[in-house]
């Protein structure tokens, strides 16, 4: 077990605790091709990724150099399986209260080449 995997396991354990973490859904708005023989035809349902997160109540001022403005939120999350959160800017996000947001910025905390957790800035 590497140090990165130990940190990821610790983050998952903490965020999966119902008293600490919240649920959310990350939505890739690009439509996937339904048939490799006809790639111009797309599915009508974007891919969604359930995730666990913790809202940053410390009043973080920036995420990856982007100022956190009034009405925007920042949360901390580990990456859902198969998703690199740094590539999710512009994706949709639905919070635990069914409110719709856009991912505006992502800042990964990494060890080596592995993202352990990410700060994610969302807004309308």
N, CA, C and O atoms as a MOPAC input file, in Angstrom:
PM7 MOZYME 1SCF
protein

 N      0.86100 1    -1.17600 1     0.00000 1
 C      0.00000 1     0.00000 1     0.00000 1
 C      0.90400 1     1.23400 1     0.00000 1
 O      1.83600 1     1.33300 1     0.79800 1
 N      0.61700 1     2.16400 1    -0.89900 1
 C      1.41800 1     3.38200 1    -0.99000 1
 C      0.87600 1     4.43400 1    -0.02600 1
 O     -0.22100 1     4.29500 1     0.51400 1
 N      1.65400 1     5.47200 1     0.17800 1
 C      1.21400 1     6.57900 1     1.02200 1
 C     -0.02300 1     7.22200 1     0.41000 1
 O     -0.96100 1     7.56700 1     1.12900 1
 N     -0.03600 1     7.38800 1    -0.92500 1
 C     -1.19400 1     8.00000 1    -1.59600 1
 C     -2.44800 1     7.17400 1    -1.35200 1
 O     -3.49800 1     7.73600 1    -1.04100 1
 N     -2.36300 1     5.85400 1    -1.48700 1
 C     -3.55600 1     5.02600 1    -1.29800 1
 C     -4.02500 1     5.05900 1     0.15300 1
 O     -5.22300 1     4.95600 1     0.41700 1
 N     -3.08700 1     5.20200 1     1.10300 1
 C     -3.47800 1     5.33200 1     2.50900 1
 C     -4.23600 1     6.63500 1     2.73700 1
 O     -5.23600 1     6.64600 1     3.45500 1
 N     -3.77700 1     7.73300 1     2.13600 1
 C     -4.46500 1     9.01500 1     2.26800 1
 C     -5.84500 1     8.96200 1     1.60400 1
 O     -6.81800 1     9.48400 1     2.14800 1
 N     -5.92500 1     8.33400 1     0.43400 1
 C     -7.20800 1     8.20700 1    -0.26300 1
 C     -8.18100 1     7.39000 1     0.57300 1
 O     -9.34700 1     7.76100 1     0.70200 1
 N     -7.71500 1     6.28000 1     1.14400 1
 C     -8.57600 1     5.46600 1     2.00500 1
 C     -9.05500 1     6.25600 1     3.21400 1
 O    -10.21000 1     6.13000 1     3.62000 1
 N     -8.17300 1     7.07300 1     3.79400 1
 C     -8.55000 1     7.88800 1     4.94500 1
 C     -9.60500 1     8.93000 1     4.53800 1
 O    -10.57300 1     9.15200 1     5.26700 1
 N     -9.41700 1     9.56000 1     3.38500 1
 C    -10.38700 1    10.55200 1     2.90300 1
 C    -11.73700 1     9.89600 1     2.65300 1
 O    -12.77100 1    10.45500 1     3.02000 1
 N    -11.74500 1     8.71800 1     2.03500 1
 C    -12.99500 1     8.01000 1     1.76900 1
 C    -13.69300 1     7.64000 1     3.07700 1
 O    -14.90700 1     7.79700 1     3.20600 1
 N    -12.92900 1     7.15300 1     4.03200 1
 C    -13.50800 1     6.76600 1     5.31900 1
 C    -14.16700 1     7.96400 1     6.00300 1
 O    -15.27200 1     7.84800 1     6.53300 1
 N    -13.49200 1     9.10800 1     5.99100 1
 C    -14.04400 1    10.30400 1     6.63100 1
 C    -15.28100 1    10.81100 1     5.89400 1
 O    -16.30200 1    11.08800 1     6.52300 1
 N    -15.20200 1    10.93300 1     4.58200 1
 C    -16.30800 1    11.50100 1     3.81700 1
 C    -17.50900 1    10.56000 1     3.73500 1
 O    -18.64100 1    11.01200 1     3.56600 1
 N    -17.26800 1     9.26000 1     3.85500 1
 C    -18.36800 1     8.29800 1     3.82700 1
 C    -19.13200 1     8.26300 1     5.14900 1
 O    -20.21200 1     7.67700 1     5.22200 1
 N    -18.58300 1     8.88400 1     6.19200 1
 C    -19.26500 1     8.96800 1     7.48200 1
 C    -20.46000 1     9.91300 1     7.31500 1
 O    -20.27200 1    11.07100 1     6.94300 1
 N    -21.69900 1     9.43600 1     7.58500 1
 C    -22.87800 1    10.27600 1     7.37400 1
 C    -22.89800 1    11.54800 1     8.21700 1
 O    -23.61100 1    12.49300 1     7.88200 1
 N    -22.13300 1    11.58800 1     9.30000 1
 C    -22.09200 1    12.78400 1    10.14100 1
 C    -21.12500 1    13.83400 1     9.59500 1
 O    -21.16000 1    14.99100 1    10.01400 1
 N    -20.26800 1    13.43600 1     8.66700 1
 C    -19.25700 1    14.35200 1     8.12700 1
 C    -19.56300 1    14.73600 1     6.68500 1
 O    -19.61000 1    15.92000 1     6.35200 1
 N    -19.76800 1    13.74400 1     5.83500 1
 C    -19.89900 1    13.99300 1     4.40400 1
 C    -21.32500 1    14.20600 1     3.94400 1
 O    -22.28000 1    13.89400 1     4.65600 1
 N    -21.45300 1    14.74200 1     2.74400 1
 C    -22.73900 1    14.95100 1     2.07900 1
 C    -22.70600 1    14.24500 1     0.72700 1
 O    -21.63500 1    13.94500 1     0.19900 1
 N    -23.88200 1    13.98400 1     0.17700 1
 C    -23.97600 1    13.38600 1    -1.14400 1
 C    -24.04500 1    14.45700 1    -2.21300 1
 O    -24.51300 1    15.56700 1    -1.96200 1
 N    -23.58900 1    14.12900 1    -3.38100 1
 C    -23.69900 1    14.99700 1    -4.53600 1
 C    -23.59500 1    14.14800 1    -5.78900 1
 O    -23.22100 1    12.97700 1    -5.72500 1
 N    -23.92600 1    14.73800 1    -6.92400 1
 C    -23.82700 1    14.02800 1    -8.19100 1
 C    -23.12700 1    14.92600 1    -9.19800 1
 O    -23.54800 1    16.05700 1    -9.44200 1
 N    -22.07200 1    14.41400 1    -9.76700 1
 C    -21.31500 1    15.10000 1   -10.80700 1
 C    -21.84100 1    14.59700 1   -12.13900 1
 O    -21.98400 1    13.39000 1   -12.33300 1
 N    -22.12900 1    15.50500 1   -13.05600 1
 C    -22.72700 1    15.10900 1   -14.33100 1
 C    -21.86300 1    15.59600 1   -15.48600 1
 O    -21.60300 1    16.79000 1   -15.63300 1
 N    -21.42600 1    14.64300 1   -16.29800 1
 C    -20.67000 1    14.95400 1   -17.51000 1
 C    -21.68500 1    15.34100 1   -18.58400 1
 O    -22.43000 1    14.48300 1   -19.05800 1
 N    -21.73000 1    16.61100 1   -18.97500 1
 C    -22.75200 1    17.05500 1   -19.92100 1
 C    -22.53300 1    16.59300 1   -21.35300 1
 O    -23.44000 1    16.69600 1   -22.17900 1
 N    -21.33600 1    16.08300 1   -21.66100 1
 C    -21.12000 1    15.60100 1   -23.02500 1
 C    -21.89600 1    14.30300 1   -23.20300 1
 O    -21.97800 1    13.48300 1   -22.28900 1
 N    -22.44800 1    14.13500 1   -24.36400 1
 C    -23.24300 1    12.94600 1   -24.63700 1
 C    -22.37400 1    11.90300 1   -25.31100 1
 O    -21.70600 1    12.18900 1   -26.30500 1
 N    -22.38300 1    10.70200 1   -24.77400 1
 C    -21.54900 1     9.62100 1   -25.29500 1
 C    -22.18100 1     9.01500 1   -26.53800 1
 O    -23.40400 1     8.95700 1   -26.66400 1
 N    -21.33100 1     8.56300 1   -27.45400 1
 C    -21.83000 1     7.87700 1   -28.63900 1
 C    -22.42200 1     6.53900 1   -28.21500 1
 O    -21.80900 1     5.80300 1   -27.44100 1
 N    -23.60200 1     6.22700 1   -28.71700 1
 C    -24.26800 1     4.99200 1   -28.31600 1
 C    -23.79900 1     3.79000 1   -29.12700 1
 O    -23.93400 1     2.65400 1   -28.67100 1
 N    -23.26200 1     4.01300 1   -30.29700 1
 C    -22.86400 1     2.92500 1   -31.17500 1
 C    -21.56200 1     3.31900 1   -31.87000 1
 O    -21.49200 1     4.36500 1   -32.51600 1
 N    -20.54200 1     2.48900 1   -31.74000 1
 C    -19.25500 1     2.82400 1   -32.35700 1
 C    -19.33400 1     2.84400 1   -33.87600 1
 O    -18.51700 1     3.49700 1   -34.52400 1
 N    -20.31300 1     2.13400 1   -34.46300 1
 C    -20.48400 1     2.14700 1   -35.90900 1
 C    -21.17800 1     3.42300 1   -36.39300 1
 O    -21.06100 1     3.79400 1   -37.56100 1
 N    -21.90800 1     4.09700 1   -35.47900 1
 C    -22.61200 1     5.32900 1   -35.81100 1
 C    -22.32200 1     6.38000 1   -34.73500 1
 O    -23.21400 1     6.73900 1   -33.96600 1
 N    -21.08000 1     6.87500 1   -34.67600 1
 C    -20.70100 1     7.77800 1   -33.59000 1
 C    -21.41900 1     9.12100 1   -33.59800 1
 O    -21.38800 1     9.83300 1   -32.59400 1
 N    -22.06500 1     9.48600 1   -34.70400 1
 C    -22.79700 1    10.74300 1   -34.75600 1
 C    -24.10300 1    10.66500 1   -33.96400 1
 O    -24.68800 1    11.69700 1   -33.63700 1
 N    -24.55700 1     9.47200 1   -33.65900 1
 C    -25.75400 1     9.30000 1   -32.83900 1
 C    -25.31200 1     9.25700 1   -31.37400 1
 O    -24.40800 1     8.50400 1   -31.01400 1
 N    -25.94400 1    10.05500 1   -30.55200 1
 C    -25.55800 1    10.11100 1   -29.14500 1
 C    -26.69600 1     9.65000 1   -28.24500 1
 O    -27.86300 1     9.63500 1   -28.63700 1
 N    -26.32500 1     9.28000 1   -27.04700 1
 C    -27.34600 1     8.92800 1   -26.06700 1
 C    -27.98800 1    10.21800 1   -25.58300 1
 O    -27.40900 1    11.29500 1   -25.72400 1
 N    -29.16200 1    10.11500 1   -25.02200 1
 C    -29.84100 1    11.31300 1   -24.53900 1
 C    -29.58300 1    11.55300 1   -23.05500 1
 O    -30.03600 1    12.55800 1   -22.50600 1
 N    -28.86700 1    10.65100 1   -22.40200 1
 C    -28.62500 1    10.78000 1   -20.96900 1
 C    -27.14200 1    10.98500 1   -20.69400 1
 O    -26.33500 1    10.10600 1   -20.99600 1
 N    -26.76500 1    12.13300 1   -20.12500 1
 C    -25.36600 1    12.34200 1   -19.75700 1
 C    -24.94900 1    11.36600 1   -18.64900 1
 O    -25.79900 1    10.85200 1   -17.92200 1
 N    -23.68200 1    11.11800 1   -18.52500 1
 C    -23.17100 1    10.21500 1   -17.50500 1
 C    -23.12300 1    10.93100 1   -16.16300 1
 O    -22.64800 1    12.06300 1   -16.07500 1
 N    -23.61300 1    10.27200 1   -15.11800 1
 C    -23.57700 1    10.87300 1   -13.77800 1
 C    -22.70900 1    10.03300 1   -12.85500 1
 O    -22.62900 1     8.81200 1   -12.99200 1
 N    -22.05900 1    10.71100 1   -11.91200 1
 C    -21.15000 1    10.07500 1   -10.96900 1
 C    -21.52600 1    10.50300 1    -9.54800 1
 O    -21.33500 1    11.66300 1    -9.18500 1
 N    -22.06000 1     9.57800 1    -8.73800 1
 C    -22.33600 1     9.93600 1    -7.34800 1
 C    -21.02100 1    10.18100 1    -6.61500 1
 O    -20.00800 1     9.54400 1    -6.90600 1
 N    -21.04900 1    11.10500 1    -5.66800 1
 C    -19.82700 1    11.38500 1    -4.91900 1
 C    -20.15600 1    11.81500 1    -3.50000 1
 O    -21.27400 1    12.23400 1    -3.20200 1
 N    -19.16300 1    11.70300 1    -2.63600 1
 C    -19.26000 1    12.15900 1    -1.25900 1
 C    -18.35500 1    13.37500 1    -1.13100 1
 O    -17.28400 1    13.43600 1    -1.73600 1
 N    -18.80500 1    14.34700 1    -0.33000 1
 C    -18.04900 1    15.58300 1    -0.22700 1
 C    -18.26400 1    16.22500 1     1.13200 1
 O    -19.15000 1    15.84500 1     1.89800 1
 N    -17.42600 1    17.20500 1     1.39700 1
 C    -17.48600 1    17.96500 1     2.64300 1
 C    -17.36800 1    19.43000 1     2.27000 1
 O    -16.38300 1    19.83300 1     1.65100 1
 N    -18.36800 1    20.24100 1     2.64000 1
 C    -18.31300 1    21.66200 1     2.31900 1
 C    -17.26800 1    22.35400 1     3.17900 1
 O    -17.21400 1    22.14700 1     4.39100 1
 N    -16.44800 1    23.16800 1     2.55400 1
 C    -15.37800 1    23.90100 1     3.22900 1
 C    -15.98300 1    25.08400 1     3.96900 1
 O    -16.43400 1    26.04900 1     3.35300 1
 N    -15.98700 1    25.00300 1     5.27800 1
 C    -16.56000 1    26.08600 1     6.08300 1
 C    -15.48600 1    27.05800 1     6.57100 1
 O    -15.78000 1    27.97200 1     7.34200 1
 N    -14.25900 1    26.86500 1     6.13100 1
 C    -13.14900 1    27.71300 1     6.56500 1
 C    -13.04800 1    29.00500 1     5.75400 1
 O    -12.20400 1    29.85400 1     6.04200 1
 N    -13.89200 1    29.15500 1     4.75700 1
 C    -13.88000 1    30.38900 1     3.96800 1
 C    -12.70600 1    30.48800 1     3.01800 1
 O    -12.06400 1    31.53500 1     2.92300 1
 N    -12.41900 1    29.39900 1     2.31000 1
 C    -11.32500 1    29.40500 1     1.33100 1
 C    -11.54900 1    30.54400 1     0.33500 1
 O    -12.66400 1    30.72900 1    -0.15300 1
 N    -10.51700 1    31.29200 1     0.03600 1
 C    -10.62300 1    32.48200 1    -0.82700 1
 C    -10.41500 1    32.18200 1    -2.30900 1
 O    -10.97900 1    32.86400 1    -3.16500 1
 N     -9.60200 1    31.15800 1    -2.61900 1
 C     -9.34100 1    30.81200 1    -4.01800 1
 C     -9.32500 1    29.30100 1    -4.19500 1
 O     -9.07200 1    28.55000 1    -3.25400 1
 N     -9.59800 1    28.87800 1    -5.41500 1
 C     -9.43700 1    27.48900 1    -5.82000 1
 C     -8.68700 1    27.52200 1    -7.13700 1
 O     -9.20100 1    27.99300 1    -8.15100 1
 N     -7.46700 1    27.01500 1    -7.10700 1
 C     -6.60800 1    26.98300 1    -8.28700 1
 C     -6.48500 1    28.37200 1    -8.93200 1
 O     -6.49500 1    28.50400 1   -10.15600 1
 N     -6.36800 1    29.39800 1    -8.08600 1
 C     -6.18900 1    30.76400 1    -8.55300 1
 C     -7.47600 1    31.50200 1    -8.87100 1
 O     -7.44200 1    32.70000 1    -9.15400 1
 N     -8.60200 1    30.82200 1    -8.83000 1
 C     -9.89400 1    31.43700 1    -9.11400 1
 C    -10.52600 1    31.91200 1    -7.80900 1
 O    -10.71700 1    31.12000 1    -6.88700 1
 N    -10.85300 1    33.21200 1    -7.72900 1
 C    -11.45600 1    33.78100 1    -6.52100 1
 C    -12.82900 1    33.17000 1    -6.26200 1
 O    -13.61000 1    32.95900 1    -7.19000 1
 N    -13.11500 1    32.88800 1    -4.99000 1
 C    -14.42600 1    32.39700 1    -4.59300 1
 C    -15.31200 1    33.62000 1    -4.34800 1
 O    -15.09200 1    34.38300 1    -3.40700 1
 N    -16.30200 1    33.79000 1    -5.19700 1
 C    -17.18000 1    34.95400 1    -5.15100 1
 C    -18.42100 1    34.66400 1    -4.30500 1
 O    -18.69300 1    33.51700 1    -3.95100 1
 N    -19.15800 1    35.71000 1    -3.99200 1
 C    -20.41400 1    35.57500 1    -3.25700 1
 C    -21.36200 1    34.66600 1    -4.04000 1
 O    -21.51500 1    34.81900 1    -5.25200 1
 N    -21.99100 1    33.72900 1    -3.34800 1
 C    -22.91500 1    32.80300 1    -3.98900 1
 C    -22.27100 1    31.52900 1    -4.48600 1
 O    -22.97100 1    30.59800 1    -4.88800 1
 N    -20.95500 1    31.46900 1    -4.46800 1
 C    -20.24400 1    30.26200 1    -4.86700 1
 C    -19.89100 1    29.45200 1    -3.61900 1
 O    -19.81200 1    29.99700 1    -2.51800 1
 N    -19.68100 1    28.15700 1    -3.79900 1
 C    -19.32000 1    27.27500 1    -2.69700 1
 C    -18.07300 1    26.49500 1    -3.05100 1
 O    -17.72700 1    26.33300 1    -4.22200 1
 N    -17.40200 1    26.01300 1    -2.01000 1
 C    -16.23300 1    25.14900 1    -2.18400 1
 C    -16.47100 1    23.89500 1    -1.37200 1
 O    -16.89600 1    23.95500 1    -0.21900 1
 N    -16.19200 1    22.75100 1    -1.99100 1
 C    -16.23500 1    21.51100 1    -1.23200 1
 C    -14.97700 1    20.70200 1    -1.47100 1
 O    -14.25100 1    20.91300 1    -2.44300 1
 N    -14.74100 1    19.77700 1    -0.56800 1
 C    -13.59300 1    18.87500 1    -0.63000 1
 C    -14.14300 1    17.49400 1    -0.93800 1
 O    -15.12900 1    17.06500 1    -0.33800 1
 N    -13.50300 1    16.79000 1    -1.88300 1
 C    -13.98100 1    15.46400 1    -2.26800 1
 C    -12.82200 1    14.61500 1    -2.75500 1
 O    -11.79300 1    15.12900 1    -3.19400 1
 N    -13.00600 1    13.30900 1    -2.67100 1
 C    -12.08800 1    12.41000 1    -3.36400 1
 C    -12.70200 1    12.13200 1    -4.73000 1
 O    -13.90600 1    12.29700 1    -4.92200 1
 N    -11.88200 1    11.71600 1    -5.66200 1
 C    -12.36300 1    11.53100 1    -7.02900 1
 C    -13.21200 1    10.26500 1    -7.14400 1
 O    -12.81500 1     9.20100 1    -6.66900 1
 N    -14.39000 1    10.38500 1    -7.78300 1
 C    -15.18300 1     9.18000 1    -8.05700 1
 C    -14.38500 1     8.26000 1    -8.98100 1
 O    -13.54400 1     8.73300 1    -9.74600 1
 N    -14.63700 1     6.97500 1    -8.91900 1
 C    -13.93500 1     6.01900 1    -9.77500 1
 C    -14.05500 1     6.41900 1   -11.23600 1
 O    -15.15100 1     6.68700 1   -11.72900 1
 N    -12.92600 1     6.45800 1   -11.92100 1
 C    -12.89900 1     6.75000 1   -13.34600 1
 C    -13.00500 1     8.21700 1   -13.71400 1
 O    -13.13600 1     8.54800 1   -14.89300 1
 N    -12.94900 1     9.11700 1   -12.71600 1
 C    -13.09800 1    10.54800 1   -12.98600 1
 C    -11.87800 1    11.30400 1   -12.47800 1
 O    -11.47500 1    11.13800 1   -11.32600 1
 N    -11.29300 1    12.12800 1   -13.33000 1
 C    -10.24800 1    13.04900 1   -12.91500 1
 C    -10.93300 1    14.39200 1   -12.71300 1
 O    -11.28700 1    15.06300 1   -13.68200 1
 N    -11.12000 1    14.78500 1   -11.45400 1
 C    -11.86800 1    16.01300 1   -11.16800 1
 C    -11.25800 1    17.25000 1   -11.81900 1
 O    -11.97700 1    18.20600 1   -12.10900 1
 N     -9.96100 1    17.25000 1   -12.05200 1
 C     -9.33000 1    18.40900 1   -12.68600 1
 C     -9.83900 1    18.63100 1   -14.10800 1
 O     -9.69200 1    19.72500 1   -14.65300 1
 N    -10.42900 1    17.61400 1   -14.70700 1
 C    -10.97000 1    17.72900 1   -16.06900 1
 C    -12.47500 1    18.00700 1   -16.07600 1
 O    -13.10500 1    17.96400 1   -17.13300 1
 N    -13.05300 1    18.29100 1   -14.90700 1
 C    -14.50600 1    18.43000 1   -14.78600 1
 C    -14.99100 1    19.87700 1   -14.76300 1
 O    -16.17400 1    20.12000 1   -14.52300 1
 N    -14.11500 1    20.82900 1   -15.00400 1
 C    -14.55500 1    22.23100 1   -15.04200 1
 C    -15.57300 1    22.37900 1   -16.17700 1
 O    -15.32500 1    21.96800 1   -17.31000 1
 N    -16.72300 1    22.97500 1   -15.84500 1
 C    -17.80500 1    23.12200 1   -16.80900 1
 C    -18.86800 1    22.04500 1   -16.68600 1
 O    -19.94400 1    22.16700 1   -17.27100 1
 N    -18.57600 1    20.98200 1   -15.92500 1
 C    -19.56700 1    19.93200 1   -15.71500 1
 C    -20.64600 1    20.43700 1   -14.76700 1
 O    -20.45800 1    21.43000 1   -14.06400 1
 N    -21.76100 1    19.75100 1   -14.75700 1
 C    -22.86100 1    20.06200 1   -13.85300 1
 C    -22.66400 1    19.31800 1   -12.52700 1
 O    -22.01900 1    18.27200 1   -12.47200 1
 N    -23.23400 1    19.88600 1   -11.46900 1
 C    -23.18300 1    19.26600 1   -10.14700 1
 C    -24.53800 1    19.47000 1    -9.48000 1
 O    -25.08600 1    20.57300 1    -9.50100 1
 N    -25.07600 1    18.41000 1    -8.89000 1
 C    -26.32900 1    18.49500 1    -8.13800 1
 C    -26.00100 1    18.17400 1    -6.68300 1
 O    -25.45000 1    17.11600 1    -6.37800 1
 N    -26.35100 1    19.11000 1    -5.78300 1
 C    -26.02000 1    18.90800 1    -4.37200 1
 C    -27.08000 1    18.07500 1    -3.64700 1
 O    -28.05900 1    17.63600 1    -4.25000 1
 N    -26.87100 1    17.86700 1    -2.36100 1
 C    -27.75200 1    17.03100 1    -1.55100 1
 C    -29.15000 1    17.62700 1    -1.39400 1
 O    -30.06100 1    16.93200 1    -0.94400 1
 N    -29.33900 1    18.87900 1    -1.74900 1
 C    -30.65700 1    19.52200 1    -1.71900 1
 C    -31.27400 1    19.62600 1    -3.11500 1
 O    -32.24400 1    20.35700 1    -3.31500 1
 N    -30.71400 1    18.89800 1    -4.07100 1
 C    -31.18400 1    18.86800 1    -5.47100 1
 C    -31.02800 1    20.20400 1    -6.18900 1
 O    -31.74600 1    20.47400 1    -7.15200 1
 N    -30.09600 1    21.04500 1    -5.72900 1
 C    -29.80400 1    22.30900 1    -6.42300 1
 C    -28.76300 1    22.06300 1    -7.50600 1
 O    -27.83700 1    21.27300 1    -7.32200 1
 N    -28.92100 1    22.74000 1    -8.62800 1
 C    -28.00800 1    22.59700 1    -9.75800 1
 C    -26.91000 1    23.65200 1    -9.70900 1
 O    -27.17600 1    24.82400 1    -9.44200 1
 N    -25.67400 1    23.22900 1    -9.96800 1
 C    -24.50200 1    24.08800 1    -9.96500 1
 C    -23.63500 1    23.73500 1   -11.17500 1
 O    -23.87500 1    22.74000 1   -11.86000 1
 N    -22.63200 1    24.56400 1   -11.42000 1
 C    -21.58900 1    24.28400 1   -12.41600 1
 C    -20.26100 1    24.19600 1   -11.68200 1
 O    -20.01700 1    24.94900 1   -10.74000 1
 N    -19.40900 1    23.28500 1   -12.10900 1
 C    -18.05300 1    23.20800 1   -11.57800 1
 C    -17.25700 1    24.32800 1   -12.23400 1
 O    -17.13000 1    24.37300 1   -13.45800 1
 N    -16.72100 1    25.23200 1   -11.41700 1
 C    -16.01600 1    26.41100 1   -11.93000 1
 C    -14.50000 1    26.29300 1   -11.84300 1
 O    -13.78300 1    26.86000 1   -12.66700 1
 N    -14.00800 1    25.55600 1   -10.84300 1
 C    -12.56000 1    25.39700 1   -10.68100 1
 C    -12.29300 1    24.17800 1    -9.81000 1
 O    -13.11300 1    23.80700 1    -8.97100 1
 N    -11.14100 1    23.56500 1   -10.02000 1
 C    -10.73200 1    22.39600 1    -9.24200 1
 C     -9.25800 1    22.53900 1    -8.90700 1
 O     -8.45100 1    22.91100 1    -9.75900 1
 N     -8.91100 1    22.24100 1    -7.65800 1
 C     -7.51400 1    22.24400 1    -7.22400 1
 C     -7.23900 1    20.93400 1    -6.50300 1
 O     -7.80600 1    20.67100 1    -5.44300 1
 N     -6.37000 1    20.11400 1    -7.07900 1
 C     -6.06900 1    18.80500 1    -6.51100 1
 C     -4.94600 1    18.89300 1    -5.48600 1
 O     -3.99100 1    19.65300 1    -5.64600 1
 N     -5.08300 1    18.10300 1    -4.44000 1
 C     -4.00800 1    17.88000 1    -3.47300 1
 C     -3.47900 1    16.49300 1    -3.79200 1
 O     -4.18800 1    15.49700 1    -3.64200 1
 N     -2.23700 1    16.43600 1    -4.23100 1
 C     -1.68300 1    15.19200 1    -4.76400 1
 C     -0.45600 1    14.74000 1    -4.00000 1
 O      0.22600 1    15.52500 1    -3.34200 1
 N     -0.20500 1    13.46400 1    -4.11100 1
 C      1.06500 1    12.90800 1    -3.69700 1
 C      1.58600 1    12.11700 1    -4.89300 1
 O      0.93500 1    11.18500 1    -5.36600 1
 N      2.75400 1    12.49500 1    -5.37100 1
 C      3.23300 1    11.90400 1    -6.61800 1
 C      2.30000 1    12.30500 1    -7.74600 1
 O      1.97900 1    13.48200 1    -7.90600 1
 N      1.86600 1    11.32500 1    -8.52800 1
 C      0.93600 1    11.57800 1    -9.63500 1
 C     -0.49600 1    11.19600 1    -9.28100 1
 O     -1.33800 1    11.05900 1   -10.16800 1
 N     -0.77800 1    11.02500 1    -7.99800 1
 C     -2.09500 1    10.57500 1    -7.56600 1
 C     -2.82000 1    11.67600 1    -6.80200 1
 O     -2.30400 1    12.19400 1    -5.81200 1
 N     -4.01500 1    12.03100 1    -7.26300 1
 C     -4.83100 1    13.00300 1    -6.55000 1
 C     -5.44100 1    12.33300 1    -5.32500 1
 O     -6.09400 1    11.29600 1    -5.43500 1
 N     -5.22300 1    12.93500 1    -4.15200 1
 C     -5.76300 1    12.39100 1    -2.90800 1
 C     -7.14900 1    12.96900 1    -2.66900 1
 O     -8.12100 1    12.22700 1    -2.52900 1
 N     -7.23900 1    14.28100 1    -2.62200 1
 C     -8.50900 1    14.98600 1    -2.50700 1
 C     -8.44700 1    16.21600 1    -3.40200 1
 O     -7.37400 1    16.61800 1    -3.85200 1
 N     -9.59900 1    16.79900 1    -3.65000 1
 C     -9.65200 1    18.00400 1    -4.47100 1
 C    -10.55900 1    19.03400 1    -3.82800 1
 O    -11.57900 1    18.69400 1    -3.22900 1
 N    -10.18000 1    20.29400 1    -3.95700 1
 C    -11.07000 1    21.40300 1    -3.65100 1
 C    -11.82700 1    21.68400 1    -4.94200 1
 O    -11.21600 1    21.82700 1    -6.00100 1
 N    -13.14200 1    21.76300 1    -4.86300 1
 C    -13.97700 1    22.00100 1    -6.04000 1
 C    -14.82200 1    23.24400 1    -5.77600 1
 O    -15.53900 1    23.31600 1    -4.77800 1
 N    -14.73400 1    24.22100 1    -6.67800 1
 C    -15.53800 1    25.44100 1    -6.57300 1
 C    -16.73700 1    25.30500 1    -7.49200 1
 O    -16.59100 1    24.98500 1    -8.67200 1
 N    -17.93700 1    25.55000 1    -6.94300 1
 C    -19.16100 1    25.47800 1    -7.73100 1
 C    -19.90500 1    26.80300 1    -7.66600 1
 O    -19.78900 1    27.54500 1    -6.69100 1
 N    -20.65700 1    27.08800 1    -8.69800 1
 C    -21.45300 1    28.29800 1    -8.76000 1
 C    -22.54600 1    28.13600 1    -9.78900 1
 O    -22.68700 1    27.08000 1   -10.40500 1
 N    -23.32500 1    29.20300 1    -9.97300 1
 C    -24.41300 1    29.10300 1   -10.94800 1
 C    -23.98500 1    29.57800 1   -12.31400 1
 O    -24.78200 1    29.56100 1   -13.25200 1

